[in-house]
Amino acid sequence: MGILFARVPAPGLVLVGILSVQVGAGLAKQLFTELPPLAVVTMRLLVAAAIMVLIARSSFVRSMRRAGRRAVWPVLGLGLALAVMNASIYQAFARIPLGIAVAIEFLGPLGLALVLSRRRLDLLWVLLAGTGVALFATGETGSVTLSGVLFALLAGVGWASYILCSARVGREIPGTGGLAVASVVAALLVAPVGIPVGGTDLLDPHALLIGLAVGLLSSVVPYTLEMEALRRIPERVFGIYMSIEPAMAALVGVVLLQELLSLPEWFALGCIVLASIGSNRTSRGTQVVTDP
């Protein structure tokens, strides 16, 4: 695997990781015709938790013990952030186009970067991002609903919280053990609601197969590729590459879900992408934007 990665440029790894996440989201949305969003997100979190525990292996047990001491609250916070972020964005997917949902969700890490930066130039990026959201909210195509926007904003809050909590957990627990524990916490928080609403349909072979694919594409593949890319490029450069994620989500929505956006919606999405790129280029001392 390392030899294969060595032949792929770092930007290529990041782009494939972004594409993987959004294709996983597109498959999850297609599954909404068979299962409610909460049932689908439960499947994703259970798959992700199982795989993360497998990746962490022996460090998982050590992390569990350590999490029971001073790291227990950061780990629980990280698990809660993962649960809120994933449950909310899937509810948004069910109500508004994929690209719009991801663009609005992206305001979470973008806002966090701007708050931590505190540079005057960043006001420009705030205004640009705000313009994008305003255009979405006043669109006339009927593809955007208030509930979908609110769920996407809540997902953005969860994403920003994930960044803060993961930084704290990373300092307290080395390796991937802390994230593995948090993944289990997130799955346990969502499962009591997701399993009852999904019922026996969760055992359907087709749903299980798609759920496994969603877990792999949305968690395992991008996590592996992004970790390798971050070994080769600075975090600021990585953040700039990640800024195209809303645009990638929109393209996947068009190809996989036939979600056609109007010109004003494409312009609004472009405003948010440009704001993210600008923020990553000018901000200092901020957390890198990563996709959990």
Phi, psi and omega per residue, in radians:
M1 nan -0.743 3.127
G2 -1.070 -0.685 3.123
I3 -1.136 -0.685 3.120
L4 -1.117 -0.785 3.124
F5 -1.075 -0.648 -3.076
A6 -1.081 -0.440 -3.120
R7 -1.508 -0.141 -3.111
V8 -1.851 2.196 3.106
P9 -1.044 2.643 -3.112
A10 -0.978 -0.762 3.099
P11 -1.026 -0.622 3.108
G12 -1.126 -0.681 3.108
L13 -1.095 -0.754 -3.133
V14 -1.131 -0.771 -3.111
L15 -1.126 -0.720 3.102
V16 -1.130 -0.675 3.102
G17 -1.096 -0.752 3.115
I18 -1.103 -0.785 3.123
L19 -1.066 -0.707 -3.141
S20 -1.066 -0.792 3.140
V21 -1.040 -0.797 -3.050
Q22 -1.313 -0.586 3.030
V23 -1.132 -0.691 3.059
G24 -1.048 -0.713 3.103
A25 -1.141 -0.696 3.113
G26 -1.113 -0.728 3.088
L27 -1.120 -0.692 3.120
A28 -1.078 -0.728 -3.134
K29 -1.168 -0.627 3.075
Q30 -1.089 -0.529 -3.123
L31 -1.301 -0.210 -3.134
F32 -1.120 -0.322 3.083
T33 -1.267 -0.315 -3.128
E34 -1.914 -0.526 -3.080
L35 -2.377 2.607 3.052
P36 -1.156 2.709 -3.126
P37 -0.940 -0.694 -3.127
L38 -1.149 -0.567 3.084
A39 -1.219 -0.690 -3.141
V40 -1.166 -0.760 -3.139
V41 -1.170 -0.536 3.062
T42 -1.102 -0.765 3.107
M43 -1.073 -0.763 3.137
R44 -1.080 -0.804 -3.091
L45 -1.176 -0.644 3.106
L46 -1.149 -0.749 3.103
V47 -1.111 -0.808 -3.130
A48 -1.078 -0.729 -3.139
A49 -1.110 -0.778 3.141
A50 -1.076 -0.734 -3.115
I51 -1.233 -0.695 3.126
M52 -1.119 -0.694 3.083
V53 -1.114 -0.690 3.117
L54 -1.128 -0.713 3.130
I55 -1.152 -0.743 -3.098
A56 -1.216 -0.567 3.140
R57 0.874 -2.103 -3.019
S58 -1.117 -0.517 -3.124
S59 -1.208 -0.295 3.133
F60 -1.120 -0.789 -3.139
V61 -1.110 -0.768 3.119
R62 -1.107 -0.650 -3.141
S63 -1.177 -0.670 3.096
M64 -1.050 -0.762 3.136
R65 -1.147 -0.741 -3.116
R66 -1.236 -0.596 3.123
A67 -1.154 -0.381 3.122
G68 -1.339 -0.035 3.138
R69 -1.963 -2.049 -3.027
R70 -1.320 -0.311 -3.085
A71 -1.643 0.067 -3.024
V72 -1.102 -0.748 -3.102
W73 -1.220 -0.763 3.058
P74 -1.039 -0.689 -3.140
V75 -1.179 -0.752 3.092
L76 -1.109 -0.684 3.093
G77 -1.100 -0.704 3.115
L78 -1.141 -0.724 3.103
G79 -1.111 -0.715 3.104
L80 -1.128 -0.726 3.121
A81 -1.072 -0.754 3.114
L82 -1.088 -0.725 -3.128
A83 -1.139 -0.827 -3.124
V84 -1.112 -0.800 -3.099
M85 -1.061 -0.866 -3.079
N86 -1.234 -0.760 3.141
A87 -1.118 -0.700 -3.095
S88 -1.229 -0.758 -3.088
I89 -1.195 -0.541 3.087
Y90 -1.237 -0.608 3.034
Q91 -1.136 -0.647 3.083
A92 -1.148 -0.742 3.112
F93 -0.979 -0.623 -3.092
A94 -1.256 -0.241 -3.016
R95 -2.035 -0.483 -3.091
I96 -2.390 2.829 -3.139
P97 -1.004 2.628 -3.066
L98 -0.973 -0.846 -3.084
G99 -1.100 -0.690 3.132
I100 -1.180 -0.736 3.135
A101 -1.061 -0.794 -3.120
V102 -1.186 -0.653 3.121
A103 -1.085 -0.781 3.130
I104 -1.191 -0.715 3.101
E105 -1.041 -0.585 -3.099
F106 -1.117 -0.311 3.106
L107 -1.121 -0.391 3.123
G108 -1.100 -1.091 3.107
P109 -1.142 -0.557 3.093
L110 -1.122 -0.797 3.112
G111 -1.089 -0.686 3.110
L112 -1.104 -0.756 3.125
A113 -1.082 -0.693 -3.123
L114 -1.216 -0.690 3.122
V115 -1.117 -0.734 -3.126
L116 -1.274 -0.404 -3.098
S117 -1.384 -0.908 3.113
R118 1.079 0.645 3.063
R119 -1.804 2.566 -3.092
R120 -1.069 -0.634 -3.127
L121 -1.051 -0.475 -3.102
D122 -1.182 -0.308 3.049
L123 -1.061 -0.571 3.095
L124 -1.077 -0.744 -3.117
W125 -1.218 -0.591 3.072
V126 -1.094 -0.807 3.131
L127 -1.108 -0.678 -3.131
L128 -1.169 -0.780 3.109
A129 -1.142 -0.706 3.106
G130 -1.092 -0.639 3.075
T131 -1.070 -0.738 3.121
G132 -1.057 -0.797 -3.139
V133 -1.145 -0.710 3.138
A134 -1.084 -0.693 3.111
L135 -1.133 -0.686 3.077
F136 -1.087 -0.765 -3.047
A137 -1.202 -0.473 -3.099
T138 -1.828 0.229 -3.128
G139 -1.127 2.710 -3.080
E140 -1.948 0.182 -3.082
T141 -1.498 -0.236 -3.119
G142 1.383 0.045 -3.116
S143 -1.469 -0.181 -3.106
V144 -2.000 2.211 3.094
T145 -1.985 2.680 -3.133
L146 -1.066 -0.746 -3.123
S147 -1.102 -0.661 3.111
G148 -1.136 -0.736 3.109
V149 -1.105 -0.752 -3.123
L150 -1.139 -0.709 3.091
F151 -1.120 -0.687 3.118
A152 -1.153 -0.675 3.084
L153 -1.128 -0.710 3.095
L154 -1.099 -0.678 3.070
A155 -1.093 -0.644 3.088
G156 -1.112 -0.702 3.062
V157 -1.079 -0.732 3.099
G158 -1.101 -0.663 3.139
W159 -1.152 -0.774 3.102
A160 -1.087 -0.709 3.108
S161 -1.133 -0.661 3.090
Y162 -1.033 -0.756 -3.124
I163 -1.085 -0.800 -3.127
L164 -1.150 -0.792 -3.102
C165 -1.209 -0.665 -3.121
S166 -1.165 -0.585 3.076
A167 -1.119 -0.735 3.126
R168 -1.164 -0.782 3.133
V169 -1.108 -0.679 3.119
G170 -1.071 -0.586 3.111
R171 -1.307 -0.581 -3.086
E172 -1.463 -0.610 -3.045
I173 -2.259 1.979 -3.134
P174 -1.240 2.770 3.092
G175 1.306 -2.758 -3.088
T176 -1.746 0.082 -3.103
G177 -1.064 -0.722 -3.141
G178 -1.104 -0.734 3.106
L179 -1.151 -0.612 3.108
A180 -1.109 -0.782 3.111
V181 -1.095 -0.772 3.139
A182 -1.097 -0.626 3.110
S183 -1.113 -0.694 3.085
V184 -1.126 -0.765 3.108
V185 -1.018 -0.805 -3.131
A186 -1.059 -0.780 3.136
A187 -1.098 -0.702 -3.138
L188 -1.204 -0.518 3.115
L189 -1.254 -0.652 -3.064
V190 -1.544 -0.576 -3.041
A191 -0.987 -0.725 -3.126
P192 -1.042 -0.385 3.078
V193 -1.710 -0.737 -3.060
G194 -1.195 -0.679 -3.108
I195 -1.172 -0.804 3.102
P196 -1.080 -0.695 -3.119
V197 -1.262 -0.451 3.106
G198 -1.427 -0.621 3.106
G199 1.059 -2.563 -3.100
T200 -1.218 -0.286 3.115
D201 -1.111 -0.377 3.102
L202 -1.146 -0.365 -3.120
L203 -1.599 -0.021 3.106
D204 -1.096 2.258 -3.086
P205 -0.978 -0.699 3.140
H206 -1.126 -0.766 3.130
A207 -1.128 -0.702 3.128
L208 -1.117 -0.696 -3.138
L209 -1.145 -0.791 3.116
I210 -1.134 -0.705 3.121
G211 -1.068 -0.694 3.089
L212 -1.133 -0.750 3.122
A213 -1.099 -0.712 3.123
V214 -1.091 -0.764 3.131
G215 -1.085 -0.734 3.139
L216 -1.191 -0.835 -3.070
L217 -1.232 -0.584 -3.059
S218 -1.554 -0.291 -3.056
S219 -2.214 -1.076 -2.967
V220 -1.177 -0.917 -3.079
V221 -1.091 -0.914 -3.124
P222 -1.140 -0.641 3.128
Y223 -1.052 -0.798 -3.119
T224 -1.120 -0.803 -3.107
L225 -1.179 -0.709 -3.122
E226 -1.181 -0.673 3.103
M227 -1.068 -0.722 3.126
E228 -1.177 -0.716 -3.136
A229 -1.121 -0.682 -3.114
L230 -1.194 -0.280 3.059
R231 -1.322 -0.302 -3.020
R232 -1.956 -0.444 -3.061
I233 -2.201 2.673 3.104
P234 -1.104 2.688 -3.119
E235 -1.066 -0.632 -3.127
R236 -1.105 -0.726 3.101
V237 -1.153 -0.717 3.099
F238 -1.029 -0.748 3.134
G239 -1.087 -0.636 3.104
I240 -1.118 -0.767 3.105
Y241 -1.079 -0.711 -3.119
M242 -1.151 -0.328 -3.093
S243 -1.154 -0.286 3.139
I244 -1.475 0.019 -3.065
E245 -1.007 -0.755 3.094
P246 -1.027 -0.691 3.119
A247 -1.143 -0.701 3.086
M248 -1.093 -0.696 3.118
A249 -1.090 -0.714 3.125
A250 -1.112 -0.729 3.133
L251 -1.141 -0.726 3.091
V252 -1.110 -0.673 3.095
G253 -1.071 -0.682 3.120
V254 -1.171 -0.832 -3.038
V255 -1.315 -0.794 -3.007
L256 -1.561 -0.549 -3.024
L257 -2.070 -0.024 -3.102
Q258 0.980 0.673 3.101
E259 -1.621 1.611 -3.106
L260 -1.458 2.281 3.134
L261 -1.736 2.619 3.077
S262 -1.366 2.907 3.115
L263 -1.040 -0.755 3.082
P264 -1.057 -0.622 3.134
E265 -1.216 -0.672 3.056
W266 -1.118 -0.689 3.112
F267 -1.130 -0.734 3.118
A268 -1.094 -0.750 3.105
L269 -1.085 -0.713 3.114
G270 -1.087 -0.636 3.102
C271 -1.051 -0.753 -3.117
I272 -1.220 -0.699 3.098
V273 -1.083 -0.810 3.135
L274 -1.112 -0.668 3.104
A275 -1.094 -0.708 3.124
S276 -1.168 -0.766 3.120
I277 -1.082 -0.805 3.140
G278 -1.080 -0.721 3.127
S279 -1.096 -0.767 -3.136
N280 -1.169 -0.503 -3.133
R281 -1.367 -0.531 -3.011
T282 -1.896 -0.323 -3.083
S283 -1.383 2.584 3.110
R284 -2.214 2.490 3.065
G285 1.256 0.440 3.137
T286 -1.825 2.885 3.097
Q287 -1.345 2.472 3.115
V288 -1.223 2.506 3.104
V289 -1.408 1.989 3.092
T290 -2.206 2.743 -3.120
D291 -1.794 1.963 -3.105
P292 -1.252 nan nan
